[in-house]
Amino acid sequence: MLEIGGRKMKKTLILSVVLLTAISLVVFAGGSSEKEKAAPKPATVLKISNGINESHPTYLACKEFEKMVESKLPGKYDVQVYANAQLGDDVRATEAVRMGTLELVATSASPLTGLIPELNVFDLPFIVTSVKAADAIYDGPIGEKLASLMEPKGIKLLAYYENGFRQLTNSVREVKSPADLKGLKIRTMQNPIHLAAWRAMGANPTPMPFSEVFTAMQQKTIDGQENPIPTIYLSKYYEVQKYLTLTGHVYGPHILLINKKMFDSFPAEDQKIILEAAKESAKFQRATNRKMEADFIVELKKVGMVVTELTPEQLKAFQDAVKPVYDEWVPKIGKDLVAEFQATVAAAK
């Protein structure tokens, strides 16, 4: 009887072990499944390319955008801001955003003028006369109209930052009139309107990549360049340039762009938050850029640059010199758009 009872006990123990093992497998399998379901989805990486350095208002604004997006949508997006053209120059980075191999870029409008001729309006010399006029352009119907032209090209404009008024520097002489530009080799962007404008004003425009400008001025390959004040100061051009003339010949935007297909794939609430963050970062960028411009002009004087502010009469001489540029380019850009642009600028005075 003991043996039979012992066998029964053994069978009972074996069955118990088997049952417990089965239960454990079910529990662990269920637990694993729950864990898999609960596992957080990896954050969507949003890389932003900048051609400028980490001290520039546009880079700083992109960092503000990063903070706002990541704080309002925690864990959903990993915004990464790159400076100094690490992800390619403006042309390559903008094309990469169009193609979807890069998420965002903060760039000038120039890389898009081949696709959207209307954007050439920003490059017409002396068309924008004040920051108040610029804000009226960016934040009004014209800004919306130009942004809408980008979407069929695969990109969406999130915000208008500003590059600001472009000013002239050189290492040869003080420039107060177009006659003073004669023979000076001035670096410009590879932009047909800029090239035409500088030729009309009497200079010898010399296009070259931004990254080569300092060395070219240092080696006297070129005599000068033209850029907004924050770029001039932060790039330390005062080390190789003696003269600064506040021509304000072109006022250009920086634009924050995202791949449209990617943006459209985001949930509607995320899109709203991203757009709000972009607009807030634009307010920060413009205010920072304008403060830097005022502060850095003072600093450039302190470090020994000769800073020339043009009288209204002197400025008019430069404006008159570029009239042929308007004759050539207004028909290409669109007479109605240019007229609307000019009316908005006039109303903002």
Secondary structure, DSSP 4 states (H G I P E B T S, - for coil): -HHHHHHHHHHHHHHHHHHHHHHHHHHHHHHHHHHHHHSPPPPEEEEEEESS-TTSHHHHHHHHHHHHHHHHSTTTEEEEEE-TTTT--HHHHHHHHHHTSSSEEEEESGGGTTT-GGGGGGGSTT----HHHHHHHHTSHHHHHHHHHHGGGTEEEEEEEEEEEEEEEESS----SGGGGTT-EEEE-S-HHHHHHHHHTT-EEEE--GGGHHHHHHTTSSSEEEEEHHHHHHTTGGGT--EEEEEEEEEEEEEEEEEHHHHHHS-HHHHHHHHHHHHHHHHHHHHHHHHHHHHHHHHHHHTT-EEEEPPHHHHHHHHHHTHHHHHHHHHHH-HHHHHHHHHHHHHT-
